[in-house]
Amino acid sequence: MKKVSFAEFGGPDVLRLVDAEEPHAGPGQIRVAVRTAGVNPIDWRIREGQFQKESRTSHKPLELPAGIGQDAAGVVDEVGEGVEGVRAGDLVFGRGAETYAEFAVLWFWARMPEGLTFEEAAGYPSVVETALRIIRESGVEPGQTLLVSGASGGVGSAVLQIARERGIAVIGTAGAANQDYLRDLGALATTYGEGWVERVRQFGRVHAALDLAGSGVIRELVELTGDPGKVITIADLTAPEYGARFSAVSGDKTKALAEAAGLIARGRLHIPVEKSYPLAEAAAAHADSQAGHTRGRRVLVV
């Protein structure tokens, strides 16, 4: 089979499309014929080697060469021992390992809601699990206000819609081109850049804050909330220096995927796909993701 791999840490150009042995489903796992794979910022952070010496996250050092990717949507073609409720031919989306490939093993999955395309489905797994997790970790309650820095990407799009569903008010920061997009998702919107802290203050009290972009704003988010324990980041490894928390992967991912499927089916959650790329153009997808200003998700089509 074909898969995307890298033999050294570095920029997008280290990614190569190579021939590889097919993986197989072990106990508690399924294998899918991948139709689309989600591109997440954590993918290029891993590719750069950011977690190799970082003790403040749960990521283990990676041995090279290695495949890449953790989200996929596809057709089940192997079911591991002990797995129930799914069979070959089912359409699923979920999380696993080395999903930038023609076949991938998933550890957590849910059936694709009716009407959802493969391209759309691959954009949900990590994004929704992360959104649900960091909202929970922030401790924000219905009726309170959540500040989201870097709100227009995939995780931000999910946070804004889930918060709205739960009665949580949201202030979102993003580039000028994405202000209407944030407002359409129910957020109070403002741009980042000079004076952004004062612009946020004009909206009123901030009870908790999420940093999704890693743009060096942890100090300001702590200042706005008045409590470093109410500031969560998924992108800034320096957060603990300010008393804030770096949120790594945890929690019940199967439950998160099931909740996502329910929200999608009810029309309460929609994350647009900004751009799709052929599998062979994974490097271009990474470069575009790192450039920022994403509205929604980027996916690879196998």
NUGUMAR-171204 format. One record per residue (C-alpha): residue number from 1; residue in one letter; y, z, x. Coordinates in steps of 0.05 Angstrom, whole numbers, plus 5000, padded with zeros to 4 digits. Each point is the difference from the previous one (the first is absolute). Layout:
<site NUM; A; <Y; Z; X>>,
...
END
This chain:
<site 1; M; <5000; 5000; 5000>>,
<site 2; K; <5074; 4996; 5019>>,
<site 3; K; <5042; 5062; 5010>>,
<site 4; V; <5066; 5019; 5031>>,
<site 5; S; <4992; 5042; 5063>>,
<site 6; F; <5041; 5024; 5060>>,
<site 7; A; <4977; 5018; 5070>>,
<site 8; E; <5065; 5033; 5024>>,
<site 9; F; <5057; 5038; 4970>>,
<site 10; G; <5065; 4962; 4992>>,
<site 11; G; <5040; 4954; 4956>>,
<site 12; P; <4975; 4954; 4944>>,
<site 13; D; <4978; 4949; 5051>>,
<site 14; V; <4940; 5044; 5021>>,
<site 15; L; <4967; 4984; 4933>>,
<site 16; R; <4944; 4948; 5004>>,
<site 17; L; <4955; 4968; 4948>>,
<site 18; V; <4930; 5007; 5029>>,
<site 19; D; <4927; 4991; 4982>>,
<site 20; A; <4966; 5067; 4986>>,
<site 21; E; <4936; 5028; 4971>>,
<site 22; E; <5001; 5016; 4927>>,
<site 23; P; <5005; 5075; 4982>>,
<site 24; H; <4952; 5030; 4950>>,
<site 25; A; <5007; 5054; 4947>>,
<site 26; G; <4974; 5069; 5020>>,
<site 27; P; <4985; 5058; 4954>>,
<site 28; G; <5057; 5011; 4951>>,
<site 29; Q; <5033; 4935; 5019>>,
<site 30; I; <5006; 4929; 4973>>,
<site 31; R; <5012; 4934; 5034>>,
<site 32; V; <5046; 4948; 4972>>,
<site 33; A; <5011; 4926; 5012>>,
<site 34; V; <5074; 5009; 5014>>,
<site 35; R; <5048; 4956; 4961>>,
<site 36; T; <5064; 5034; 5022>>,
<site 37; A; <5019; 5056; 5048>>,
<site 38; G; <5062; 5043; 4995>>,
<site 39; V; <5049; 5004; 5059>>,
<site 40; N; <5026; 5071; 5010>>,
<site 41; P; <5050; 5027; 5051>>,
<site 42; I; <4945; 5046; 5026>>,
<site 43; D; <4962; 4938; 5021>>,
<site 44; W; <5053; 4978; 5050>>,
<site 45; R; <5012; 5072; 5022>>,
<site 46; I; <4926; 5003; 5018>>,
<site 47; R; <5004; 4932; 5034>>,
<site 48; E; <5058; 5026; 5043>>,
<site 49; G; <4960; 5062; 5020>>,
<site 50; Q; <5049; 5049; 4969>>,
<site 51; F; <4945; 5049; 4981>>,
<site 52; Q; <4961; 4999; 5065>>,
<site 53; K; <5032; 5063; 5029>>,
<site 54; E; <5031; 5029; 4937>>,
<site 55; S; <4971; 5067; 4981>>,
<site 56; R; <5044; 5010; 4939>>,
<site 57; T; <4959; 4952; 4957>>,
<site 58; S; <4927; 4996; 4981>>,
<site 59; H; <4989; 4932; 5032>>,
<site 60; K; <4947; 4997; 5053>>,
<site 61; P; <5010; 4960; 5064>>,
<site 62; L; <4975; 4929; 4991>>,
<site 63; E; <4950; 4966; 5046>>,
<site 64; L; <5015; 4926; 5014>>,
<site 65; P; <4985; 4946; 4983>>,
<site 66; A; <5008; 5018; 4926>>,
<site 67; G; <5010; 4969; 4933>>,
<site 68; I; <5058; 5019; 4956>>,
<site 69; G; <5019; 5011; 4927>>,
<site 70; Q; <4980; 5052; 4948>>,
<site 71; D; <5015; 4969; 4932>>,
<site 72; A; <4963; 4943; 4966>>,
<site 73; A; <4983; 4968; 4934>>,
<site 74; G; <4937; 4959; 4991>>,
<site 75; V; <4931; 4990; 4970>>,
<site 76; V; <4946; 5052; 5010>>,
<site 77; D; <4940; 4970; 5036>>,
<site 78; E; <4964; 5062; 5029>>,
<site 79; V; <4992; 5069; 4970>>,
<site 80; G; <4982; 5058; 5045>>,
<site 81; E; <4949; 5055; 4987>>,
<site 82; G; <5023; 5051; 4949>>,
<site 83; V; <5056; 4957; 4970>>,
<site 84; E; <5001; 4996; 4925>>,
<site 85; G; <5044; 4966; 4948>>,
<site 86; V; <5011; 4935; 5040>>,
<site 87; R; <4956; 4940; 5014>>,
<site 88; A; <5002; 4933; 5036>>,
<site 89; G; <5050; 4953; 4968>>,
<site 90; D; <5049; 5053; 4977>>,
<site 91; L; <5073; 4990; 5018>>,
<site 92; V; <5029; 5060; 5036>>,
<site 93; F; <5059; 5023; 5042>>,
<site 94; G; <4997; 5058; 5049>>,
<site 95; R; <5004; 5029; 5069>>,
<site 96; G; <4955; 4993; 5060>>,
<site 97; A; <5001; 4975; 5071>>,
<site 98; E; <5016; 4934; 5035>>,
<site 99; T; <5018; 4966; 4935>>,
<site 100; Y; <5035; 4941; 5034>>,
<site 101; A; <4933; 4964; 4996>>,
<site 102; E; <4954; 4957; 4958>>,
<site 103; F; <4957; 5061; 4985>>,
<site 104; A; <5019; 5074; 5001>>,
<site 105; V; <4970; 5067; 4983>>,
<site 106; L; <5038; 5043; 4951>>,
<site 107; W; <4995; 5076; 4996>>,
<site 108; F; <5042; 5008; 4937>>,
<site 109; W; <5011; 4950; 4944>>,
<site 110; A; <5015; 4987; 4927>>,
<site 111; R; <4987; 4941; 4954>>,
<site 112; M; <5057; 4952; 4996>>,
<site 113; P; <5038; 5006; 4934>>,
<site 114; E; <4996; 4939; 4956>>,
<site 115; G; <5054; 4949; 5015>>,
<site 116; L; <5013; 5025; 5071>>,
<site 117; T; <4995; 4946; 5053>>,
<site 118; F; <4966; 5011; 5067>>,
<site 119; E; <5067; 4991; 5035>>,
<site 120; E; <5031; 5055; 4958>>,
<site 121; A; <4939; 5046; 5004>>,
<site 122; A; <4999; 5002; 5076>>,
<site 123; G; <5070; 5029; 5000>>,
<site 124; Y; <4983; 5063; 4962>>,
<site 125; P; <4946; 5045; 5034>>,
<site 126; S; <5036; 5034; 5058>>,
<site 127; V; <5068; 4993; 4967>>,
<site 128; V; <4982; 5037; 4937>>,
<site 129; E; <4958; 5053; 5035>>,
<site 130; T; <5058; 5013; 5047>>,
<site 131; A; <5051; 5002; 4944>>,
<site 132; L; <4959; 5050; 4959>>,
<site 133; R; <4987; 5043; 5061>>,
<site 134; I; <5071; 5006; 5025>>,
<site 135; I; <5029; 5013; 4931>>,
<site 136; R; <4950; 5057; 4994>>,
<site 137; E; <5015; 5026; 5070>>,
<site 138; S; <5076; 4999; 4988>>,
<site 139; G; <4991; 5050; 4943>>,
<site 140; V; <5051; 4963; 4956>>,
<site 141; E; <4995; 5017; 4927>>,
<site 142; P; <5017; 4963; 4935>>,
<site 143; G; <5074; 5006; 4987>>,
<site 144; Q; <5016; 5004; 5074>>,
<site 145; T; <5027; 4946; 5047>>,
<site 146; L; <4962; 4966; 5056>>,
<site 147; L; <5035; 4962; 5056>>,
<site 148; V; <4961; 4941; 5028>>,
<site 149; S; <5024; 4970; 5066>>,
<site 150; G; <4976; 4929; 5008>>,
<site 151; A; <4981; 4992; 4927>>,
<site 152; S; <4990; 4926; 4990>>,
<site 153; G; <4934; 4990; 5036>>,
<site 154; G; <4930; 5009; 4972>>,
<site 155; V; <4996; 5076; 5003>>,
<site 156; G; <5072; 5007; 4975>>,
<site 157; S; <4986; 4953; 4942>>,
<site 158; A; <4941; 5043; 4980>>,
<site 159; V; <5037; 5066; 5009>>,
<site 160; L; <5058; 4978; 4956>>,
<site 161; Q; <4954; 4979; 4943>>,
<site 162; I; <4954; 5060; 5004>>,
<site 163; A; <5059; 5047; 5003>>,
<site 164; R; <5031; 4967; 4940>>,
<site 165; E; <4934; 5008; 4962>>,
<site 166; R; <5001; 5074; 5017>>,
<site 167; G; <5073; 5013; 4980>>,
<site 168; I; <5026; 5007; 5071>>,
<site 169; A; <5068; 4970; 5016>>,
<site 170; V; <5003; 4957; 5063>>,
<site 171; I; <5055; 4981; 5048>>,
<site 172; G; <4979; 4941; 5043>>,
<site 173; T; <5031; 4971; 5063>>,
<site 174; A; <4988; 4928; 5020>>,
<site 175; G; <5037; 4939; 5026>>,
<site 176; A; <5055; 4967; 4960>>,
<site 177; A; <4954; 4945; 4976>>,
<site 178; N; <4951; 5049; 4968>>,
<site 179; Q; <5049; 5043; 4959>>,
<site 180; D; <4986; 4966; 4934>>,
<site 181; Y; <4925; 5003; 5014>>,
<site 182; L; <5004; 5076; 5007>>,
<site 183; R; <5041; 5006; 4937>>,
<site 184; D; <4950; 4958; 4962>>,
<site 185; L; <4947; 5051; 5020>>,
<site 186; G; <5042; 5056; 4971>>,
<site 187; A; <5033; 5028; 5063>>,
<site 188; L; <5071; 5017; 5016>>,
<site 189; A; <5012; 4953; 5059>>,
<site 190; T; <5044; 4999; 5061>>,
<site 191; T; <5000; 4966; 5068>>,
<site 192; Y; <4983; 5032; 5065>>,
<site 193; G; <5047; 4996; 5060>>,
<site 194; E; <5066; 5035; 5014>>,
<site 195; G; <5019; 5050; 4946>>,
<site 196; W; <4933; 4999; 4965>>,
<site 197; V; <4994; 5076; 4999>>,
<site 198; E; <5065; 5008; 4962>>,
<site 199; R; <4981; 4944; 4952>>,
<site 200; V; <4936; 5037; 4984>>,
<site 201; R; <5037; 5065; 4990>>,
<site 202; Q; <5042; 4967; 4946>>,
<site 203; F; <4937; 4994; 4957>>,
<site 204; G; <4990; 5075; 4999>>,
<site 205; R; <4949; 5050; 5027>>,
<site 206; V; <4939; 4975; 5038>>,
<site 207; H; <4939; 5044; 4991>>,
<site 208; A; <4952; 4963; 5047>>,
<site 209; A; <5001; 4939; 5045>>,
<site 210; L; <4952; 4948; 5026>>,
<site 211; D; <5010; 4958; 5063>>,
<site 212; L; <4961; 4935; 4994>>,
<site 213; A; <5034; 4958; 5053>>,
<site 214; G; <5002; 5043; 5063>>,
<site 215; S; <5073; 4982; 5012>>,
<site 216; G; <5020; 5066; 5032>>,
<site 217; V; <5027; 5036; 4939>>,
<site 218; I; <4958; 5064; 4999>>,
<site 219; R; <5058; 5045; 5021>>,
<site 220; E; <5043; 4973; 4943>>,
<site 221; L; <4944; 5007; 4949>>,
<site 222; V; <4992; 5073; 5020>>,
<site 223; E; <5075; 5009; 4993>>,
<site 224; L; <5000; 4968; 4930>>,
<site 225; T; <4941; 5041; 4974>>,
<site 226; G; <5018; 5064; 5036>>,
<site 227; D; <4927; 5012; 5013>>,
<site 228; P; <4958; 4965; 5054>>,
<site 229; G; <4938; 5017; 4961>>,
<site 230; K; <5024; 4952; 4946>>,
<site 231; V; <5004; 4941; 5047>>,
<site 232; I; <4938; 4956; 5010>>,
<site 233; T; <4995; 4938; 5044>>,
<site 234; I; <4946; 4948; 5009>>,
<site 235; A; <5036; 4963; 5056>>,
<site 236; D; <5037; 5048; 5047>>,
<site 237; L; <4956; 5038; 5049>>,
<site 238; T; <5059; 5043; 5022>>,
<site 239; A; <5004; 5034; 4931>>,
<site 240; P; <4967; 5066; 5022>>,
<site 241; E; <5057; 5010; 5050>>,
<site 242; Y; <5045; 5010; 4939>>,
<site 243; G; <4950; 5042; 4961>>,
<site 244; A; <4982; 4941; 4955>>,
<site 245; R; <4930; 4974; 4990>>,
<site 246; F; <4965; 4936; 5021>>,
<site 247; S; <4951; 4984; 4945>>,
<site 248; A; <4934; 4970; 5023>>,
<site 249; V; <4943; 4973; 4958>>,
<site 250; S; <4967; 5053; 4958>>,
<site 251; G; <4982; 5017; 4929>>,
<site 252; D; <4953; 4969; 4948>>,
<site 253; K; <5007; 4925; 5011>>,
<site 254; T; <4950; 4982; 4945>>,
<site 255; K; <5041; 5040; 4950>>,
<site 256; A; <5064; 4967; 5025>>,
<site 257; L; <4971; 4930; 4992>>,
<site 258; A; <4976; 5017; 4930>>,
<site 259; E; <5069; 5026; 4981>>,
<site 260; A; <5031; 4936; 5029>>,
<site 261; A; <4953; 4956; 4960>>,
<site 262; G; <5019; 5038; 4937>>,
<site 263; L; <5075; 4993; 5012>>,
<site 264; I; <4992; 4926; 5015>>,
<site 265; A; <4958; 4989; 4937>>,
<site 266; R; <5053; 5035; 4957>>,
<site 267; G; <5056; 4959; 5031>>,
<site 268; R; <5032; 5061; 5032>>,
<site 269; L; <4992; 4978; 5072>>,
<site 270; H; <5014; 4932; 5031>>,
<site 271; I; <5011; 4986; 5074>>,
<site 272; P; <5021; 4929; 5014>>,
<site 273; V; <4971; 4959; 5057>>,
<site 274; E; <5059; 4977; 5043>>,
<site 275; K; <4958; 4952; 5042>>,
<site 276; S; <4928; 4978; 5011>>,
<site 277; Y; <4973; 4974; 5067>>,
<site 278; P; <4935; 4967; 5021>>,
<site 279; L; <4954; 5046; 5040>>,
<site 280; A; <5015; 4961; 5063>>,
<site 281; E; <5074; 5018; 4993>>,
<site 282; A; <4991; 5076; 5004>>,
<site 283; A; <5048; 5002; 5059>>,
<site 284; A; <5056; 4969; 4958>>,
<site 285; A; <4986; 5050; 4944>>,
<site 286; H; <5006; 5058; 5049>>,
<site 287; A; <5065; 4972; 5029>>,
<site 288; D; <5030; 4993; 4931>>,
<site 289; S; <4977; 5070; 4980>>,
<site 290; Q; <5031; 5031; 5062>>,
<site 291; A; <5066; 4964; 4987>>,
<site 292; G; <5008; 5042; 4937>>,
<site 293; H; <5039; 4985; 4936>>,
<site 294; T; <4934; 4987; 4963>>,
<site 295; R; <5001; 4999; 4925>>,
<site 296; G; <4931; 5019; 4978>>,
<site 297; R; <4938; 4979; 5041>>,
<site 298; R; <4974; 4949; 5050>>,
<site 299; V; <4927; 4978; 4997>>,
<site 300; L; <4952; 4956; 5038>>,
<site 301; V; <4958; 4949; 4963>>,
<site 302; V; <4930; 4990; 5026>>,
END
